[in-house]
């Protein structure tokens, strides 16, 4: 094989790899307008998260089961609370944001959120955590988590945990 043929194959491979990256990434880059407002803990006017429960027991489950638990998030601050970068600890667990009855798509370990969700002052949202043991079969006591980032300077990352006993 000639050197020019090998060089051509290398260039072709680089173009395919680069093109694949932009297809997977969607060609999107976050701009400053996509980012939530940033607050300091000393700010008088800021969002403030109130969460009463961060862990729920789903009870006994079969590997073929699917169960969900809802966690309430209330904005008790004076500025809009933003939820973003929702992800999970395992491919078998997903989180959704529910605001005024509207459910977001599911976000998980392999499908992290690229969108944000706003909660006005004195309003609430739900984080729905769904566990599907059949995706990654295990047995015994299991705990899985969903992570939500916020623009509350005192609570920048929330963790919601579900536990279950898989039979």
DSSP file (Angstrom, degrees, kcal/mol; ACC not computed):
  #  RESIDUE AA STRUCTURE BP1 BP2  ACC     N-H-->O    O-->H-N    N-H-->O    O-->H-N    TCO  KAPPA ALPHA  PHI   PSI    X-CA   Y-CA   Z-CA
    1    1 A X              0   0    0      0, 0.0     2,-0.1     0, 0.0     0, 0.0   0.000 360.0 360.0 360.0 144.9    0.0    0.0    0.0
    2    2 A X     >  -     0   0    0      1,-0.1     4,-1.9     4,-0.0     5,-0.2  -0.430 360.0-118.6 -83.3 160.0    1.2    3.5   -0.8
    3    3 A X  H  > S+     0   0    0      1,-0.2     4,-2.5     2,-0.2     5,-0.2   0.858 114.4  54.9 -64.4 -35.8    1.7    6.1    1.8
    4    4 A X  H  > S+     0   0    0      2,-0.2     4,-2.2     1,-0.2    -1,-0.2   0.860 106.1  51.9 -68.5 -34.3   -0.9    8.4    0.3
    5    5 A X  H  > S+     0   0    0      2,-0.2     4,-2.0     1,-0.2    -2,-0.2   0.931 112.3  45.1 -65.5 -45.9   -3.5    5.6    0.5
    6    6 A X  H  X S+     0   0    0     -4,-1.9     4,-2.2     2,-0.2    -2,-0.2   0.905 112.5  51.7 -63.5 -42.1   -2.8    5.1    4.3
    7    7 A X  H  X S+     0   0    0     -4,-2.5     4,-2.3     1,-0.2    -1,-0.2   0.900 108.7  51.8 -60.3 -41.8   -2.8    8.8    4.8
    8    8 A X  H  X S+     0   0    0     -4,-2.2     4,-2.5     1,-0.2    -2,-0.2   0.889 108.3  50.7 -62.9 -40.7   -6.2    9.0    3.1
    9    9 A X  H  X S+     0   0    0     -4,-2.0     4,-2.5     2,-0.2    -1,-0.2   0.909 110.2  49.9 -64.1 -41.9   -7.6    6.3    5.4
   10   10 A X  H  X S+     0   0    0     -4,-2.2     4,-2.2     2,-0.2    -2,-0.2   0.924 111.9  47.3 -62.8 -44.8   -6.4    8.1    8.4
   11   11 A X  H  X S+     0   0    0     -4,-2.3     4,-2.2     1,-0.2    -2,-0.2   0.922 112.1  50.6 -62.8 -44.0   -8.0   11.4    7.3
   12   12 A X  H  X S+     0   0    0     -4,-2.5     4,-2.4     1,-0.2    -2,-0.2   0.919 109.8  50.3 -59.7 -44.6  -11.2    9.6    6.5
   13   13 A X  H  X S+     0   0    0     -4,-2.5     4,-2.6     1,-0.2    -1,-0.2   0.901 109.7  50.5 -61.7 -42.4  -11.3    8.0   10.0
   14   14 A X  H  X S+     0   0    0     -4,-2.2     4,-2.6     2,-0.2    -1,-0.2   0.891 110.1  49.8 -63.8 -39.5  -10.7   11.3   11.7
   15   15 A X  H  X S+     0   0    0     -4,-2.2     4,-2.6     2,-0.2    -2,-0.2   0.919 111.9  48.0 -65.4 -43.2  -13.6   12.9    9.7
   16   16 A X  H  X S+     0   0    0     -4,-2.4     4,-2.3     2,-0.2    -2,-0.2   0.926 113.7  47.0 -63.6 -44.9  -15.9   10.0   10.6
   17   17 A X  H  X S+     0   0    0     -4,-2.6     4,-2.1     2,-0.2    -2,-0.2   0.930 114.3  46.9 -63.3 -46.2  -14.9   10.2   14.3
   18   18 A X  H  X S+     0   0    0     -4,-2.6     4,-1.8     1,-0.2    -2,-0.2   0.911 113.0  49.0 -62.3 -43.2  -15.3   14.0   14.4
   19   19 A X  H  X S+     0   0    0     -4,-2.6     4,-1.9     1,-0.2    -1,-0.2   0.884 109.3  53.0 -63.8 -39.3  -18.7   13.9   12.6
   20   20 A X  H  X S+     0   0    0     -4,-2.3     4,-2.7     1,-0.2     5,-0.2   0.898 105.8  54.2 -62.5 -41.3  -19.9   11.2   15.0
   21   21 A X  H  X S+     0   0    0     -4,-2.1     4,-3.1     1,-0.2     6,-0.3   0.935 109.4  46.7 -59.1 -46.7  -19.0   13.4   18.0
   22   22 A X  H  X>S+     0   0    0     -4,-1.8     4,-0.8     1,-0.2     5,-0.7   0.839 112.0  51.1 -68.4 -31.2  -21.1   16.3   16.6
   23   23 A X  H  <5S+     0   0    0     -4,-1.9    -1,-0.2     2,-0.2    -2,-0.2   0.932 115.1  41.9 -67.0 -45.2  -24.0   13.9   15.9
   24   24 A X  H  <5S+     0   0    0     -4,-2.7    -2,-0.2     1,-0.2    -3,-0.2   0.924 117.8  45.6 -67.7 -44.7  -23.9   12.5   19.4
   25   25 A X  H ><5S-     0   0    0     -4,-3.1     3,-1.2    -5,-0.2    -1,-0.2   0.627 105.3-130.2 -75.0 -12.6  -23.4   15.9   21.1
   26   26 A X  T 3<5 -     0   0    0     -4,-0.8    -3,-0.2     1,-0.3    -4,-0.1   0.570  46.2 -88.6  75.0   7.4  -26.1   17.4   18.9
   27   27 A X  T 3 <S+     0   0    0     -5,-0.7     2,-0.3    -6,-0.3    -1,-0.3   0.627  89.5 142.0  66.2  11.3  -23.7   20.2   18.0
   28   28 A X    <   +     0   0    0     -3,-1.2     2,-0.4    -6,-0.2    -1,-0.2  -0.669  29.3 179.8 -91.5 138.1  -25.0   22.0   21.1
   29   29 A X        -     0   0    0     -2,-0.3     2,-0.2    -3,-0.1    -3,-0.0  -0.999  33.9-113.3-130.1 136.7  -22.9   24.1   23.4
   30   30 A X        -     0   0    0     -2,-0.4     2,-0.2     2,-0.1    -2,-0.0  -0.467  30.2-158.2 -71.2 133.2  -24.4   25.8   26.4
   31   31 A X    >>  -     0   0    0     -2,-0.2     3,-1.5     1,-0.1     4,-0.7  -0.600  35.4 -99.8-101.3 171.0  -24.4   29.6   26.2
   32   32 A X  G >4 S+     0   0    0      1,-0.3     3,-0.6    -2,-0.2    -1,-0.1   0.781 122.5  61.3 -63.6 -25.3  -24.6   31.9   29.2
   33   33 A X  G 34 S+     0   0    0      1,-0.2    -1,-0.3     0, 0.0    -3,-0.0   0.724 100.2  55.7 -73.4 -19.1  -28.4   32.4   28.5
   34   34 A X  G <4 S+     0   0    0     -3,-1.5     2,-0.2     2,-0.1    -1,-0.2   0.654  92.2  88.0 -82.5 -16.9  -28.9   28.6   29.0
   35   35 A X  S << S-     0   0    0     -4,-0.7     3,-0.1    -3,-0.6    81,-0.0  -0.585  84.2-112.9 -86.3 143.3  -27.3   28.7   32.5
   36   36 A X        -     0   0    0     -2,-0.2    -1,-0.1     1,-0.1    -2,-0.1  -0.342  44.2 -86.1 -70.1 155.4  -29.4   29.4   35.6
   37   37 A X        -     0   0    0     43,-0.1     2,-0.4     1,-0.1    45,-0.1  -0.321  45.0-129.4 -58.8 143.9  -28.8   32.7   37.5
   38   38 A X        -     0   0    0     -3,-0.1     2,-0.3     8,-0.0    -1,-0.1  -0.829  26.0-172.3-101.9 134.2  -26.0   32.3   40.1
   39   39 A X        -     0   0    0     -2,-0.4     2,-0.3   112,-0.3     7,-0.1  -0.878  17.3-133.8-123.6 157.2  -26.6   33.4   43.6
   40   40 A X    >   -     0   0    0     -2,-0.3     3,-1.8     1,-0.1   113,-0.1  -0.809  25.6-119.5-105.5 149.7  -24.4   33.8   46.7
   41   41 A X  T 3  S+     0   0    0     -2,-0.3    -1,-0.1     1,-0.3   113,-0.1   0.740 114.9  57.4 -61.8 -20.8  -25.4   32.5   50.1
   42   42 A X  T 3  S+     0   0    0      3,-0.0    -1,-0.3   111,-0.0     2,-0.1   0.590  80.6 112.2 -85.2 -11.0  -25.1   36.1   51.4
   43   43 A X    <   -     0   0    0     -3,-1.8     3,-0.1     1,-0.1    -4,-0.0  -0.382  59.2-151.7 -63.2 137.2  -27.7   37.4   48.8
   44   44 A X  S    S+     0   0    0      1,-0.2     2,-0.7    -2,-0.1    34,-0.2   0.881  88.5  53.0 -75.4 -38.9  -30.9   38.5   50.4
   45   45 A X  S    S+     0   0    0     32,-0.1     2,-0.3    33,-0.1    -1,-0.2  -0.876  81.8 119.2-100.6 110.7  -32.9   37.7   47.3
   46   46 A X        -     0   0    0     -2,-0.7    32,-2.0    -3,-0.1    33,-0.7  -0.981  63.8 -90.1-161.5 162.2  -32.3   34.1   46.2
   47   47 A X        -     0   0    0    104,-0.3     2,-0.4    -2,-0.3   106,-0.3  -0.493  37.7-163.8 -74.7 153.7  -34.0   30.8   45.6
   48   48 A X        -     0   0    0     31,-0.3    28,-2.7    -2,-0.1    29,-0.6  -0.950  10.1-139.1-145.3 123.2  -34.2   28.4   48.6
   49   49 A X  E     -A   75   0A   0     -2,-0.4     2,-0.5    26,-0.2    26,-0.2  -0.574  12.3-169.0 -81.4 137.6  -34.9   24.7   48.4
   50   50 A X  E     +A   74   0A   0     24,-2.2    24,-2.4    -2,-0.3     2,-0.4  -0.981  12.3 170.0-124.8 119.4  -37.2   23.0   50.9
   51   51 A X        -     0   0    0     -2,-0.5    22,-0.1    22,-0.2     3,-0.1  -0.995  15.3-174.5-128.8 124.9  -37.2   19.2   50.8
   52   52 A X  S    S+     0   0    0     20,-0.5     2,-0.4    -2,-0.4    -1,-0.1   0.840  73.7  27.9 -88.7 -35.3  -38.9   17.2   53.6
   53   53 A X        +     0   0    0     19,-0.3    -1,-0.2     1,-0.1     3,-0.1  -0.980  46.2 169.2-129.3 140.0  -37.9   13.7   52.5
   54   54 A X  S    S+     0   0    0     -2,-0.4   107,-3.4     1,-0.2     2,-0.4   0.389  70.8  53.2-124.1  -2.9  -34.8   12.5   50.5
   55   55 A X  E     +f  161   0B   0    105,-0.2     2,-0.3     2,-0.0   107,-0.2  -0.999  57.2 176.6-136.1 136.2  -35.2    8.7   51.0
   56   56 A X  E     -f  162   0B   0    105,-2.1   107,-2.2    -2,-0.4     2,-0.6  -0.997  25.0-132.4-138.3 144.4  -38.2    6.4   50.4
   57   57 A X  E     -f  163   0B   0     -2,-0.3   107,-0.2   105,-0.2     3,-0.1  -0.845  10.0-167.7 -97.0 122.0  -38.6    2.6   50.7
   58   58 A X  E     -     0   0B   0    105,-3.7   106,-0.2    -2,-0.6    -1,-0.1   0.495  34.9-144.1 -85.2  -4.8  -40.2    0.9   47.7
   59   59 A X  E     -     0   0B   0    104,-0.4   106,-2.3     2,-0.0    -1,-0.3  -0.379  50.0  -8.6  79.4-156.6  -40.6   -2.3   49.8
   60   60 A X  E     +f  165   0B   0    104,-0.2     2,-0.3    -3,-0.1   106,-0.2  -0.564  69.5 179.5 -79.7 140.9  -40.3   -5.8   48.3
   61   61 A X  E     -f  166   0B   0    104,-2.7   106,-3.3    -2,-0.2     2,-0.2  -0.982  26.1-131.3-139.7 150.4  -40.0   -6.1   44.6
   62   62 A X    >   -     0   0    0     -2,-0.3     3,-1.7   104,-0.2    71,-0.3  -0.646  36.5-110.7 -88.7 159.1  -39.6   -8.8   42.0
   63   63 A X  T 3  S+     0   0    0      1,-0.3    71,-0.5    -2,-0.2    73,-0.1   0.839 120.5  54.9 -58.6 -31.5  -36.9   -8.4   39.4
   64   64 A X  T 3  S+     0   0    0     69,-0.1    -1,-0.3    70,-0.1     2,-0.0   0.529  93.0  98.8 -80.7  -6.0  -39.7   -7.9   36.8
   65   65 A X    <   -     0   0    0     -3,-1.7    69,-0.6     2,-0.0    68,-0.5  -0.247  54.9-157.5 -79.1 166.7  -41.3   -5.1   38.8
   66   66 A X        +     0   0    0     66,-0.2     2,-0.3    67,-0.1    66,-0.2  -0.968  15.9 176.9-141.0 129.4  -41.1   -1.3   38.4
   67   67 A X  E     - B   0 131A   0     64,-1.8    64,-2.9    -2,-0.3     2,-0.3  -0.963   9.2-160.5-134.9 153.8  -41.9    1.1   41.2
   68   68 A X  E     - B   0 130A   0     -2,-0.3     2,-0.3    62,-0.2    62,-0.2  -0.910   4.1-163.7-130.4 156.9  -41.7    4.9   41.7
   69   69 A X  E     - B   0 129A   0     60,-2.1    60,-2.9    -2,-0.3     2,-0.4  -0.995  14.8-140.1-137.9 141.8  -41.6    7.3   44.5
   70   70 A X  E     - B   0 128A   0     -2,-0.3     2,-0.4    58,-0.2    58,-0.2  -0.856  12.0-166.3-105.3 137.9  -42.3   11.1   44.4
   71   71 A X  E     - B   0 127A   0     56,-2.1    56,-2.9    -2,-0.4     2,-0.4  -0.980  16.9-133.9-121.6 133.5  -40.3   13.7   46.3
   72   72 A X  E     - B   0 126A   0     -2,-0.4   -20,-0.5    54,-0.2     2,-0.4  -0.709  16.5-170.6 -92.3 136.5  -41.5   17.2   46.8
   73   73 A X  E     - B   0 125A   0     52,-2.9    52,-2.5    -2,-0.4     2,-0.4  -0.995   7.6-171.2-122.1 124.6  -39.3   20.2   46.2
   74   74 A X  E     -AB  50 124A   0    -24,-2.4   -24,-2.2    -2,-0.4     2,-0.9  -0.936  20.8-137.2-117.1 141.1  -40.6   23.6   47.3
   75   75 A X  E     +A   49   0A   0     48,-2.6    47,-2.9    -2,-0.4    48,-0.4  -0.842  27.9 168.4 -94.2 104.4  -39.0   27.0   46.5
   76   76 A X        +     0   0    0    -28,-2.7   -27,-0.1    -2,-0.9    -1,-0.1   0.261  50.2  95.0 -99.1  11.5  -39.3   29.0   49.8
   77   77 A X  S    S-     0   0    0    -29,-0.6    45,-0.3     2,-0.2   -30,-0.2  -0.191  83.5-115.2 -89.8-173.7  -37.0   31.7   48.5
   78   78 A X  S    S+     0   0    0    -32,-2.0     2,-0.3   -34,-0.2   -31,-0.2   0.408  91.7  59.8-105.8  -0.5  -37.7   35.0   46.8
   79   79 A X  S    S-     0   0    0    -33,-0.7   -31,-0.3    41,-0.1    -2,-0.2  -0.860  99.4 -78.6-124.4 160.8  -36.2   34.2   43.4
   80   80 A X        -     0   0    0     -2,-0.3     2,-0.4   -33,-0.1   -33,-0.3  -0.352  42.5-139.0 -61.1 131.1  -36.9   31.5   40.8
   81   81 A X  E     -G  119   0B   0     38,-2.9    38,-3.0   -35,-0.1     2,-0.5  -0.793  16.0-155.8 -92.3 132.0  -35.4   28.1   41.7
   82   82 A X  E     -G  118   0B   0     -2,-0.4    69,-1.0    36,-0.2     2,-0.4  -0.937   5.6-161.8-114.6 131.3  -33.8   26.3   38.7
   83   83 A X  E     +GH 117 150B   0     34,-3.0    34,-2.5    -2,-0.5     2,-0.3  -0.910  27.5 146.7-106.9 136.3  -33.4   22.5   38.6
   84   84 A X  E     + H   0 149B   0     65,-2.5    65,-2.5    -2,-0.4    32,-0.1  -0.946  39.0  47.4-158.6 174.7  -30.9   21.1   36.1
   85   85 A X  E     -     0   0B   0     30,-0.5     2,-0.4    -2,-0.3    -1,-0.1   0.907  65.5-175.4  49.5  52.1  -28.3   18.3   35.4
   86   86 A X  E     +     0   0B   0     29,-0.3    27,-2.0    62,-0.2     2,-0.3  -0.632  15.8 147.2 -78.4 131.7  -30.7   15.5   36.5
   87   87 A X  E     - H   0 147B   0     60,-1.9    60,-2.9    -2,-0.4     2,-0.3  -0.897  32.8-129.0-151.9 178.0  -29.0   12.1   36.5
   88   88 A X  E     - H   0 146B   0     -2,-0.3    58,-0.2    58,-0.3    20,-0.1  -0.873  20.8-120.5-136.0 169.3  -29.0    8.8   38.3
   89   89 A X  S    S+     0   0    0     56,-2.3     2,-0.3    -2,-0.3    57,-0.1   0.580  95.2  23.2 -83.1 -11.6  -26.6    6.4   40.0
   90   90 A X  S >  S-     0   0    0     55,-0.4     3,-1.6     3,-0.2    19,-0.7  -0.993  74.4-117.5-155.0 152.0  -27.5    3.4   37.7
   91   91 A X  T 3  S+     0   0    0     -2,-0.3    19,-0.1     1,-0.3    -1,-0.0   0.656 112.4  63.9 -65.4 -15.5  -29.0    2.7   34.3
   92   92 A X  T 3  S+     0   0    0     44,-0.1    40,-2.8    41,-0.1     2,-0.4   0.439  97.3  66.2 -87.1  -0.7  -31.9    1.0   36.1
   93   93 A X  E <   +C  131   0A   0     -3,-1.6    16,-0.6    38,-0.2     2,-0.3  -0.972  60.1 180.0-128.8 135.4  -33.1    4.2   37.7
   94   94 A X  E     -CD 130 108A   0     36,-2.2    36,-2.6    -2,-0.4     2,-0.4  -0.922  12.9-148.6-131.5 158.2  -34.5    7.3   36.2
   95   95 A X  E     -CD 129 107A   0     12,-3.0    12,-2.6    -2,-0.3     2,-0.3  -0.946   9.8-171.6-124.4 148.6  -35.8   10.7   37.4
   96   96 A X  E     -C  128   0A   0     32,-1.8    32,-2.6    -2,-0.4     2,-0.5  -0.973  18.7-134.6-133.8 150.3  -38.4   13.0   36.1
   97   97 A X  E     -C  127   0A   0      8,-0.4     7,-2.2    -2,-0.3     2,-0.5  -0.914  18.0-165.1-104.4 131.5  -39.4   16.5   37.0
   98   98 A X  E     +CE 126 103A   0     28,-2.7    28,-2.5    -2,-0.5     2,-0.5  -0.967  11.3 173.4-120.7 116.8  -43.1   17.2   37.4
   99   99 A X  E >  S- E   0 102A   0      3,-2.0     3,-2.1    -2,-0.5    26,-0.1  -0.989  72.7 -15.7-126.5 124.5  -44.3   20.8   37.5
  100  100 A X  T 3  S-     0   0    0     -2,-0.5    -1,-0.1    24,-0.4     3,-0.1   0.867 129.1 -52.9  50.7  42.6  -48.0   21.7   37.5
  101  101 A X  T 3  S+     0   0    0      1,-0.2     2,-0.6    -3,-0.0    -1,-0.3   0.354 110.2 122.9  81.1  -6.1  -48.9   18.2   36.3
  102  102 A X  E <   -E   99   0A   0     -3,-2.1    -3,-2.0     0, 0.0     2,-0.4  -0.804  50.4-149.7 -95.1 123.3  -46.5   18.2   33.4
  103  103 A X  E     -E   98   0A   0     -2,-0.6    -5,-0.2    -5,-0.2     3,-0.1  -0.736   5.7-140.7 -93.5 135.8  -43.9   15.4   33.4
  104  104 A X        -     0   0    0     -7,-2.2     3,-0.1    -2,-0.4    -1,-0.0  -0.259  36.4 -86.4 -76.0 174.5  -40.5   15.8   31.8
  105  105 A X        -     0   0    0      1,-0.1    -8,-0.4    -9,-0.1     2,-0.3  -0.292  59.8 -82.7 -71.1 171.8  -38.9   13.1   29.9
  106  106 A X        -     0   0    0    -10,-0.1     2,-0.4    -3,-0.1   -10,-0.2  -0.588  42.9-164.0 -83.5 140.3  -36.9   10.5   31.9
  107  107 A X  E     +D   95   0A   0    -12,-2.6   -12,-3.0    -2,-0.3     5,-0.2  -0.962  21.5 143.8-122.2 141.1  -33.3   11.3   32.9
  108  108 A X  E     -D   94   0A   0      3,-0.9     3,-0.3    -2,-0.4   -14,-0.1  -0.748  62.8 -57.6-152.5-160.9  -30.8    8.8   34.1
  109  109 A X  S    S+     0   0    0    -19,-0.7     3,-0.3   -16,-0.6   -18,-0.1   0.871 135.2  29.8 -61.2 -38.7  -27.2    7.6   34.1
  110  110 A X  S    S+     0   0    0      1,-0.2    -1,-0.2   -20,-0.1   -19,-0.1   0.388 124.5  47.3-104.9   2.5  -27.1    7.4   30.4
  111  111 A X  S    S+     0   0    0     -3,-0.3    -3,-0.9   -25,-0.0    -1,-0.2  -0.486  74.8 179.4-141.1  66.0  -29.6   10.1   29.5
  112  112 A X        -     0   0    0     -3,-0.3   -25,-0.2    -5,-0.2     2,-0.1  -0.316  37.0 -94.4 -70.3 153.3  -28.7   13.1   31.7
  113  113 A X        -     0   0    0    -27,-2.0   -28,-0.2     1,-0.1    -1,-0.1  -0.393  31.8-177.6 -70.8 141.8  -30.8   16.3   31.4
  114  114 A X        +     0   0    0     -2,-0.1     2,-0.3    -3,-0.1    -1,-0.1   0.080  67.8  69.1-118.9  18.0  -29.7   19.0   29.0
  115  115 A X  S    S-     0   0    0    -29,-0.1   -30,-0.5     2,-0.0     2,-0.3  -0.827  71.7-133.3-129.0 168.9  -32.6   21.2   30.0
  116  116 A X        -     0   0    0     -2,-0.3     2,-0.4   -32,-0.1   -32,-0.2  -0.855   7.0-145.5-125.6 162.4  -33.6   23.1   33.1
  117  117 A X  E     -G   83   0B   0    -34,-2.5   -34,-3.0    -2,-0.3     2,-0.4  -0.994  12.2-146.1-132.4 129.2  -36.8   23.5   35.1
  118  118 A X  E     -G   82   0B   0     -2,-0.4     2,-0.5   -36,-0.2   -36,-0.2  -0.794   8.8-168.7-103.0 136.5  -38.0   26.6   36.9
  119  119 A X  E     -G   81   0B   0    -38,-3.0   -38,-2.9    -2,-0.4     3,-0.1  -0.983  19.9-138.2-121.7 118.2  -39.9   26.8   40.1
  120  120 A X    >   -     0   0    0     -2,-0.5     3,-1.9   -40,-0.2   -45,-0.4  -0.258  41.4 -74.4 -68.5 159.5  -41.4   30.1   41.1
  121  121 A X  T 3  S+     0   0    0      1,-0.3   -45,-0.2   -43,-0.1    -1,-0.2  -0.288 120.9  13.7 -54.8 140.1  -41.2   31.4   44.7
  122  122 A X  T 3  S+     0   0    0    -47,-2.9     2,-0.3   -45,-0.3    -1,-0.3   0.589 106.7 112.7  66.2  14.3  -43.8   29.6   46.9
  123  123 A X    <   -     0   0    0     -3,-1.9   -48,-2.6   -48,-0.4     2,-0.3  -0.746  52.8-146.1-111.6 163.2  -44.3   26.9   44.2
  124  124 A X  E     -B   74   0A   0     -2,-0.3   -24,-0.4   -50,-0.2     2,-0.3  -0.835  10.7-170.1-127.0 162.5  -43.5   23.2   44.3
  125  125 A X  E     -B   73   0A   0    -52,-2.5   -52,-2.9    -2,-0.3     2,-0.4  -0.924  19.7-126.0-140.3 165.5  -42.4   20.5   41.9
  126  126 A X  E     -BC  72  98A   0    -28,-2.5   -28,-2.7    -2,-0.3     2,-0.6  -0.915   4.3-151.0-114.6 144.6  -42.0   16.7   42.2
  127  127 A X  E     -BC  71  97A   0    -56,-2.9   -56,-2.1    -2,-0.4     2,-0.6  -0.972  17.8-157.3-108.3 115.1  -39.0   14.6   41.5
  128  128 A X  E     -BC  70  96A   0    -32,-2.6   -32,-1.8    -2,-0.6     2,-0.5  -0.847   5.4-164.6 -96.6 119.3  -40.3   11.2   40.4
  129  129 A X  E     -BC  69  95A   0    -60,-2.9   -60,-2.1    -2,-0.6     2,-0.5  -0.919   5.2-169.2-106.5 122.7  -37.7    8.4   40.9
  130  130 A X  E     -BC  68  94A   0    -36,-2.6   -36,-2.2    -2,-0.5     2,-0.5  -0.950   4.8-161.5-117.5 129.7  -38.4    5.1   39.1
  131  131 A X  E     -BC  67  93A   0    -64,-2.9   -64,-1.8    -2,-0.5     2,-0.5  -0.939   7.5-176.9-112.9 128.9  -36.5    1.9   39.8
  132  132 A X    >>  -     0   0    0    -40,-2.8     3,-1.7    -2,-0.5     4,-0.5  -0.841   3.6-175.4-125.2  90.3  -36.5   -0.9   37.2
  133  133 A X  G >4 S+     0   0    0    -68,-0.5     3,-0.7    -2,-0.5   -69,-0.1   0.767  77.1  71.5 -60.2 -26.3  -34.6   -3.9   38.6
  134  134 A X  G 34 S+     0   0    0    -69,-0.6     3,-0.5   -71,-0.5    -1,-0.3   0.704  88.5  62.9 -66.0 -18.0  -35.0   -5.9   35.3
  135  135 A X  G <4 S+     0   0    0     -3,-1.7    -1,-0.2     1,-0.3     2,-0.2   0.867 125.5  12.2 -73.9 -35.6  -32.6   -3.5   33.5
  136  136 A X  S << S-     0   0    0     -3,-0.7    -1,-0.3    -4,-0.5    -2,-0.1  -0.678  93.3-142.9-139.5  81.5  -29.7   -4.6   35.8
  137  137 A X        +     0   0    0     -3,-0.5     2,-0.3    -2,-0.2    -3,-0.1  -0.192  35.3 148.5 -58.1 128.1  -30.9   -7.7   37.7
  138  138 A X        -     0   0    0     -5,-0.1     2,-0.3     2,-0.1     4,-0.1  -0.907  30.2-141.7-142.9 168.8  -29.8   -8.0   41.3
  139  139 A X        +     0   0    0     -2,-0.3    28,-0.2    28,-0.1     2,-0.2  -0.961  56.2  31.1-135.4 158.7  -31.3   -9.4   44.4
  140  140 A X  E    S- I   0 166B   0     26,-3.2    26,-2.7    -2,-0.3     2,-0.3  -0.557 105.0  -8.2  97.1-164.8  -31.4   -8.4   48.0
  141  141 A X  E    S+ I   0 165B   0     24,-0.2     2,-0.4    -2,-0.2    24,-0.2  -0.544  70.3 178.8 -73.7 127.9  -31.3   -4.9   49.6
  142  142 A X  E     - I   0 164B   0     22,-3.0    22,-2.2    -2,-0.3     2,-0.4  -0.972  15.8-168.6-131.4 141.8  -30.7   -2.2   46.9
  143  143 A X  E     - I   0 163B   0     -2,-0.4     2,-0.3    20,-0.2    20,-0.2  -1.000   8.3-178.3-130.6 140.7  -30.5    1.5   47.0
  144  144 A X  E     - I   0 162B   0     18,-2.5    18,-2.6    -2,-0.4     2,-0.3  -0.940  10.0-149.6-133.7 153.3  -30.5    3.8   44.0
  145  145 A X  E     - I   0 161B   0     -2,-0.3   -56,-2.3    16,-0.2     2,-0.4  -0.916  11.1-156.6-130.6 150.8  -30.2    7.6   43.7
  146  146 A X  E     -HI  88 160B   0     14,-2.4    14,-2.8    -2,-0.3     2,-0.4  -0.991  19.7-150.8-120.9 134.6  -31.3   10.4   41.5
  147  147 A X  E     -HI  87 159B   0    -60,-2.9   -60,-1.9    -2,-0.4     2,-0.4  -0.874  12.7-176.2-110.9 137.2  -29.2   13.6   41.5
  148  148 A X  E     - I   0 158B   0     10,-2.4    10,-3.5    -2,-0.4     2,-0.3  -0.995  13.0-149.5-133.6 125.6  -30.6   17.1   40.9
  149  149 A X  E     -HI  84 157B   0    -65,-2.5   -65,-2.5    -2,-0.4     2,-0.3  -0.710  19.0-173.2 -92.4 148.8  -28.5   20.3   40.7
  150  150 A X  E     -H   83   0B   0      6,-2.1   -67,-0.2    -2,-0.3   -69,-0.0  -0.854  36.5-124.2-133.5 167.8  -30.0   23.6   41.8
  151  151 A X  S    S+     0   0    0    -69,-1.0     2,-0.7    -2,-0.3  -112,-0.3   0.174  74.1 117.8 -98.3  16.5  -29.2   27.3   41.8
  152  152 A X    >   -     0   0    0      3,-0.4     3,-1.3   -70,-0.2    -2,-0.2  -0.765  61.6-148.0 -77.6 116.2  -29.8   27.5   45.5
  153  153 A X  T 3  S+     0   0    0     -2,-0.7     3,-0.3  -106,-0.3  -112,-0.2   0.734  96.0  47.9 -63.8 -20.4  -26.3   28.5   46.8
  154  154 A X  T 3  S+     0   0    0      1,-0.2    -1,-0.3  -114,-0.1  -106,-0.1   0.595 123.0  31.5 -93.8 -11.9  -26.9   26.5   50.0
  155  155 A X    <   +     0   0    0     -3,-1.3    -3,-0.4     1,-0.1    -1,-0.2  -0.509  66.3 157.6-140.7  67.5  -28.2   23.4   48.3
  156  156 A X  S    S+     0   0    0     -3,-0.3    -6,-2.1     1,-0.2     2,-0.4   0.726  71.4  31.5 -71.2 -20.4  -26.4   23.1   45.0
  157  157 A X  E     - I   0 149B   0     -8,-0.3     2,-0.4    -5,-0.0    -8,-0.2  -0.967  67.5-165.2-142.7 124.9  -27.0   19.3   44.6
  158  158 A X  E     - I   0 148B   0    -10,-3.5   -10,-2.4    -2,-0.4     2,-0.5  -0.831   5.5-157.0-106.2 144.8  -29.8   17.3   45.9
  159  159 A X  E     - I   0 147B   0     -2,-0.4     2,-0.5   -12,-0.2   -12,-0.2  -0.987   4.0-167.4-125.1 124.2  -29.8   13.5   46.2
  160  160 A X  E     - I   0 146B   0    -14,-2.8   -14,-2.4    -2,-0.5     2,-0.4  -0.952  12.2-163.9-112.8 124.8  -33.0   11.5   46.3
  161  161 A X  E     -fI  55 145B   0   -107,-3.4  -105,-2.1    -2,-0.5     2,-0.4  -0.894  11.1-168.8-116.6 136.6  -32.7    7.8   47.3
  162  162 A X  E     -fI  56 144B   0    -18,-2.6   -18,-2.5    -2,-0.4     2,-0.3  -0.955   8.7-163.4-115.6 143.4  -35.0    4.8   46.9
  163  163 A X  E     +fI  57 143B   0   -107,-2.2  -105,-3.7    -2,-0.4  -104,-0.4  -0.903  13.4 166.5-120.6 153.7  -34.4    1.5   48.6
  164  164 A X  E     - I   0 142B   0    -22,-2.2   -22,-3.0    -2,-0.3     2,-0.6  -0.983  35.8-126.6-157.4 158.7  -36.0   -1.8   47.9
  165  165 A X  E     -fI  60 141B   0   -106,-2.3  -104,-2.7    -2,-0.3     2,-0.5  -0.946  30.2-155.4-111.5 109.6  -35.6   -5.5   48.6
  166  166 A X  E      fI  61 140B   0    -26,-2.7   -26,-3.2    -2,-0.6  -104,-0.2  -0.742 360.0 360.0 -91.8 126.3  -35.5   -7.3   45.3
  167  167 A X              0   0    0   -106,-3.3  -105,-0.2    -2,-0.5    -1,-0.1   0.382 360.0 360.0-103.2 360.0  -36.5  -11.0   45.3
